[in-house]
Amino acid sequence: MSDAYCTDCKRETELVFDHSAGDTLCSECGLVLESHSIDETSEWRTFANESSNSDPNRVGGPTNPLLADSALTTVIAKPNGASGDFLSNSLGRWQNRNANSDRGLIQAFKTIATMSERLNLVSTIKDRANEIFKRLEDQKSSRGRNQDALFAACLYISCRQEDKPRTIKEICSVANGATKKEIGRAKDYIVKTLGLETGQSVEMGTIHAGDFMRRFCSNLGMSHQAVKAAQEAVQKSEEFDIRRSPISIAAVVIYIITQLSDDKKPLKEISLATGVAEGTIRNSYKDLYPHLQKIAPSWYAKEEDLKNLSSP
């Protein structure tokens, strides 16, 4: 109950809400102060600890424009606690024979959603990956191929197009056994197939070393100042012609910044956090070493600190 001004009582009184009628009443004189209110709370109670097969939902899930029937299907189920009569069993068998043509798509979307959740990706990336796979399925181009590799490749392309790139190794970690080589081949196949469909090359988006920086730094548990210095350093590194992949540049910048801090990280730990081989980080360090004074932020490291860094 809450208090409000009653026009009959001429003062503040307690209110009573009648859920069945949707009316708000004065608790003293019974005057209806508001009628036909909309109850926006849940329409059922949840008993999480109770085991029951009953589903309190009276509505289905949201419509999906990627499915032929927008996911608005009817399922013939058996009665609870019973084997069911002849009619319901026959209808159920008939429905299974004439199964929803979108069953494969629904399963694919579930797998992509699981991969997205394990990588903590936003729903827009998952939805775009679903759309890419649907376009592939419409051309009957996914048959006879490694489905998990295709799902992972769709997710990889989606991340690139949404400017939230993930490395192949990160995608591979949730790909249900698909290897990096298989995912790479699937990615090339999807790009080629969709390019032929539209007559234009598929836009993948440009990868920058800074796209990975915050996530890699978080994996290493670096301080806020170190993260800020790494982000500034990686932006300055783009001014130089360093012919290394963005992931390798991100890894070597993190290595340099940690070596300039009190919380030094071993090369092996950085390699595990970034997915870049130790040898690749060493070789990238050789390319970046001549530009250290211009790359490292002056507020983070002094010239003496830079001279104390080991030469490649």
Buried (B, 14 or more C-beta within 10 A) or exposed (E): EEEEEBEEEEEEBEBBBEEEEEBBBBBEEEBEBEEEEEEEEEEEEEEEEEEEEEEEEEEEEEEBEBBEEEBEBEEBEEEEEEEBEEEBEEEBEEBEEEEBEBEBBBEBBEBBBBBBEEBEBEEEBBBBBBBBBBBBBEEEBBEEBBBBBBBBBBBBBBBBBBEBBBBBEBBBBBBBEBBBEBBBBBBEBBBEBBEEBEEEEBEBBEBBBBBBBEBBBEBBEBEEEBBBBBBBBBBBBBEEEBEBBBBBBBBBBBBBBBBBBEEEBEBEBBBEBBBBEBEBBEBBBEBBBEBBEEBBBEEBBEEEBBEEBEEE
